């Protein structure tokens, strides 16, 4: 499996953010990304559909031709310019 990360934005209730920061601090971490990652992994592990979807998504890796991939990267970058 490839070992890379993607930055994203999620909306949290203030009390959830506070709890996540508290959990991360107890583990000696500054941010709570690893706590979120563990929660997502745990959730997906309990979702029967999750494993099938994940395998399907990973099977598509490398299917785009280089110019298609570059166009997609460019389009995503333009869309992200308008995110909050």
N, CA, C and O of each residue as an XYZ file, in Angstrom:
336
protein
N       0.841     -1.176      0.000
C       0.000      0.000      0.000
C       0.888      1.241      0.000
O       1.968      1.245      0.590
N       0.428      2.268     -0.654
C       1.178      3.511     -0.721
C       1.023      4.266      0.588
O      -0.010      4.176      1.251
N       2.048      5.001      0.949
C       2.036      5.716      2.211
C       2.110      7.216      1.948
O       3.187      7.809      2.022
N       0.985      7.823      1.645
C       0.934      9.252      1.427
C      -0.324      9.793      2.099
O      -1.227      9.037      2.456
N      -0.367     11.093      2.262
C      -1.493     11.711      2.949
C      -2.068     12.824      2.095
O      -1.363     13.405      1.270
N      -3.335     13.122      2.286
C      -3.979     14.215      1.594
C      -4.576     15.142      2.648
O      -5.259     14.700      3.572
N      -4.308     16.412      2.492
C      -4.897     17.390      3.397
C      -6.341     17.631      2.977
O      -6.664     17.636      1.789
N      -7.199     17.827      3.964
C      -8.591     18.114      3.670
C      -9.157     18.985      4.788
O      -8.500     19.210      5.804
N     -10.346     19.457      4.595
C     -10.999     20.299      5.592
C     -12.275     19.604      6.055
O     -13.053     19.109      5.240
N     -12.482     19.572      7.357
C     -13.729     19.044      7.904
C     -14.286     20.072      8.883
O     -13.549     20.889      9.437
N     -15.576     20.016      9.079
C     -16.209     20.918     10.036
C     -16.512     20.132     11.306
O     -17.121     19.062     11.265
N     -16.077     20.680     12.423
C     -16.267     20.030     13.717
C     -17.018     20.958     14.659
O     -16.901     22.181     14.576
N     -17.780     20.364     15.543
C     -18.370     21.142     16.627
C     -17.233     21.553     17.555
O     -16.265     20.807     17.705
N     -17.329     22.716     18.175
C     -16.263     23.156     19.080
C     -15.949     22.130     20.171
O     -14.787     21.937     20.529
N     -16.979     21.481     20.692
C     -16.739     20.503     21.760
C     -16.008     19.264     21.231
O     -15.222     18.655     21.956
N     -16.262     18.887     19.970
C     -15.526     17.759     19.377
C     -14.058     18.128     19.183
O     -13.163     17.335     19.474
N     -13.828     19.330     18.692
C     -12.449     19.795     18.493
C     -11.692     19.794     19.819
O     -10.545     19.352     19.888
N     -12.338     20.289     20.859
C     -11.702     20.338     22.182
C     -11.348     18.934     22.670
O     -10.256     18.716     23.194
N     -12.261     17.986     22.500
C     -11.996     16.602     22.930
C     -10.867     15.977     22.125
O     -10.026     15.263     22.671
N     -10.851     16.249     20.818
C      -9.789     15.704     19.965
C      -8.432     16.269     20.359
O      -7.443     15.537     20.412
N      -8.382     17.564     20.634
C      -7.123     18.176     21.076
C      -6.674     17.586     22.408
O      -5.484     17.368     22.636
N      -7.636     17.334     23.277
C      -7.332     16.735     24.578
C      -6.750     15.324     24.407
O      -5.754     14.974     25.041
N      -7.376     14.530     23.553
C      -6.869     13.174     23.285
C      -5.464     13.220     22.690
O      -4.585     12.459     23.093
N      -5.263     14.110     21.738
C      -3.950     14.230     21.098
C      -2.899     14.666     22.115
O      -1.784     14.145     22.120
N      -3.250     15.614     22.969
C      -2.299     16.103     23.975
C      -1.889     14.986     24.931
O      -0.725     14.892     25.319
N      -2.841     14.146     25.306
C      -2.519     13.016     26.184
C      -1.523     12.062     25.540
O      -0.767     11.374     26.226
N      -1.536     12.034     24.215
C      -0.612     11.174     23.472
C       0.679     11.903     23.112
O       1.560     11.338     22.464
N       0.782     13.164     23.537
C       1.990     13.929     23.257
C       2.037     14.494     21.852
O       3.114     14.809     21.346
N       0.887     14.626     21.215
C       0.817     15.153     19.855
C       0.250     16.561     19.876
O      -0.595     16.889     20.709
N       0.723     17.397     18.949
C       0.242     18.782     18.888
C      -1.120     18.871     18.213
O      -2.016     19.550     18.714
N      -1.282     18.199     17.095
C      -2.544     18.225     16.361
C      -3.301     16.928     16.545
O      -2.831     15.998     17.200
N      -4.487     16.885     15.950
C      -5.306     15.692     16.141
C      -5.525     14.894     14.858
O      -6.453     14.089     14.784
N      -4.684     15.107     13.853
C      -4.832     14.368     12.593
C      -4.761     12.862     12.793
O      -5.544     12.120     12.200
N      -3.831     12.406     13.620
C      -3.698     10.956     13.817
C      -4.919     10.389     14.544
O      -5.304      9.244     14.305
N      -5.524     11.177     15.423
C      -6.735     10.724     16.124
C      -7.876     10.581     15.116
O      -8.618      9.599     15.145
N      -8.010     11.563     14.229
C      -9.039     11.511     13.184
C      -8.789     10.307     12.270
O      -9.722      9.577     11.933
N      -7.524     10.100     11.869
C      -7.190      8.982     10.980
C      -7.572      7.648     11.617
O      -8.128      6.777     10.950
N      -7.278      7.490     12.894
C      -7.639      6.253     13.595
C      -9.153      6.077     13.649
O      -9.659      4.967     13.487
N      -9.869      7.168     13.875
C     -11.329      7.098     13.939
C     -11.911      6.700     12.582
O     -12.838      5.893     12.513
N     -11.369      7.262     11.514
C     -11.840      6.918     10.169
C     -11.537      5.453      9.874
O     -12.392      4.733      9.358
N     -10.327      5.008     10.198
C      -9.969      3.597      9.990
C     -10.917      2.675     10.754
O     -11.386      1.672     10.215
N     -11.191      3.018     12.001
C     -12.081      2.191     12.822
C     -13.488      2.167     12.234
O     -14.125      1.115     12.188
N     -13.967      3.311     11.789
C     -15.306      3.381     11.199
C     -15.377      2.544      9.925
O     -16.310      1.763      9.738
N     -14.392      2.712      9.057
C     -14.402      1.967      7.799
C     -14.271      0.464      8.025
O     -14.804     -0.331      7.252
N     -13.574      0.083      9.068
C     -13.419     -1.341      9.378
C     -14.747     -1.966      9.794
O     -14.947     -3.170      9.632
N     -15.656     -1.149     10.331
C     -16.956     -1.672     10.762
C     -17.993     -1.595      9.654
O     -19.116     -2.074      9.814
N     -17.624     -0.996      8.538
C     -18.545     -0.842      7.422
C     -18.222     -1.900      6.373
O     -17.188     -1.809      5.712
N     -19.087     -2.905      6.207
C     -18.795     -3.966      5.237
C     -18.519     -3.419      3.840
O     -17.649     -3.925      3.130
N     -19.245     -2.409      3.456
C     -19.073     -1.797      2.139
C     -17.719     -1.110      2.030
O     -17.153     -1.026      0.940
N     -17.196     -0.619      3.143
C     -15.958      0.155      3.131
C     -14.783     -0.579      2.521
O     -14.030      0.002      1.740
N     -14.613     -1.838      2.861
C     -13.479     -2.603      2.351
C     -13.580     -2.790      0.843
O     -12.587     -2.649      0.129
N     -14.767     -3.103      0.360
C     -14.969     -3.300     -1.074
C     -14.710     -2.012     -1.841
O     -14.036     -2.021     -2.871
N     -15.242     -0.915     -1.341
C     -15.064      0.378     -2.000
C     -13.593      0.780     -1.990
O     -13.072      1.267     -2.993
N     -12.933      0.577     -0.871
C     -11.516      0.931     -0.760
C     -10.677      0.130     -1.756
O      -9.811      0.688     -2.430
N     -10.931     -1.172     -1.848
C     -10.185     -2.013     -2.795
C     -10.439     -1.568     -4.231
O      -9.517     -1.541     -5.045
N     -11.667     -1.224     -4.540
C     -12.008     -0.751     -5.893
C     -11.281      0.555     -6.194
O     -10.724      0.723     -7.279
N     -11.285      1.473     -5.241
C     -10.599      2.757     -5.446
C      -9.103      2.539     -5.653
O      -8.509      3.150     -6.542
N      -8.493      1.686     -4.851
C      -7.061      1.425     -4.990
C      -6.733      0.732     -6.311
O      -5.642      0.916     -6.851
N      -7.661     -0.056     -6.832
C      -7.410     -0.739     -8.106
C      -7.364      0.241     -9.272
O      -6.839     -0.085    -10.336
N      -7.907      1.434     -9.078
C      -7.912      2.445    -10.141
C      -6.633      3.267    -10.181
O      -6.418      4.034    -11.120
N      -5.788      3.117     -9.180
C      -4.533      3.873     -9.124
C      -3.701      3.583    -10.371
O      -3.479      2.429    -10.735
N      -3.245      4.663    -11.019
C      -2.386      4.531    -12.191
C      -3.139      4.297    -13.490
O      -2.509      4.048    -14.518
N      -4.456      4.366    -13.482
C      -5.244      4.098    -14.688
C      -5.316      5.299    -15.627
O      -5.549      5.127    -16.823
N      -5.120      6.511    -15.109
C      -5.164      7.691    -15.974
C      -3.851      7.840    -16.728
O      -2.776      7.561    -16.199
N      -3.962      8.285    -17.972
C      -2.742      8.620    -18.708
C      -2.161      9.874    -18.074
O      -2.891     10.639    -17.443
N      -0.860     10.099    -18.229
C      -0.215     11.255    -17.583
C      -0.908     12.584    -17.870
O      -1.080     13.395    -16.959
N      -1.311     12.824    -19.126
C      -1.959     14.108    -19.428
C      -3.341     14.204    -18.793
O      -3.767     15.295    -18.412
N      -4.053     13.073    -18.671
C      -5.349     13.077    -17.985
C      -5.156     13.383    -16.502
O      -5.911     14.156    -15.912
N      -4.146     12.771    -15.918
C      -3.861     13.006    -14.501
C      -3.500     14.466    -14.265
O      -3.935     15.060    -13.278
N      -2.712     15.048    -15.157
C      -2.318     16.452    -15.005
C      -3.528     17.371    -15.139
O      -3.657     18.332    -14.381
N      -4.414     17.089    -16.089
C      -5.635     17.902    -16.239
C      -6.489     17.808    -14.979
O      -7.042     18.808    -14.521
N      -6.594     16.609    -14.426
C      -7.377     16.419    -13.203
C      -6.750     17.180    -12.040
O      -7.456     17.841    -11.279
N      -5.420     17.092    -11.898
C      -4.732     17.840    -10.831
C      -4.987     19.341    -10.963
O      -5.240     20.031     -9.975
N      -4.917     19.833    -12.199
C      -5.135     21.260    -12.447
C      -6.579     21.651    -12.100
O      -6.808     22.681    -11.465
N      -7.544     20.832    -12.515
C      -8.954     21.122    -12.228
C      -9.216     21.124    -10.725
O      -9.926     21.993    -10.220
N      -8.654     20.164    -10.016
C      -8.831     20.098     -8.560
C      -8.207     21.321     -7.901
O      -8.792     21.892     -6.980
N      -7.030     21.729     -8.359
C      -6.375     22.916     -7.789
C      -7.244     24.149     -7.987
O      -7.361     24.974     -7.081
N      -7.858     24.285     -9.167
C      -8.737     25.442     -9.414
C      -9.952     25.409     -8.496
O     -10.345     26.437     -7.946
N     -10.542     24.236     -8.330
C     -11.710     24.110     -7.451
C     -11.334     24.473     -6.019
O     -12.091     25.158     -5.332
N     -10.172     24.020     -5.570
C      -9.753     24.284     -4.191
C      -9.506     25.764     -3.925
O      -9.546     26.196     -2.773
N      -9.254     26.542     -4.961
C      -9.071     27.986     -4.776
C     -10.332     28.641     -4.232
O     -10.262     29.701     -3.609
N     -11.480     28.023     -4.460
C     -12.752     28.615     -4.053
C     -13.307     28.030     -2.762
O     -14.399     28.402     -2.333
N     -12.561     27.112     -2.136
C     -12.991     26.576     -0.850
C     -12.907     27.656      0.203
O     -12.125     28.598      0.080
N     -13.710     27.519      1.235
C     -13.714     28.512      2.312
C     -12.379     28.633      2.960
O     -12.211     29.426      3.886
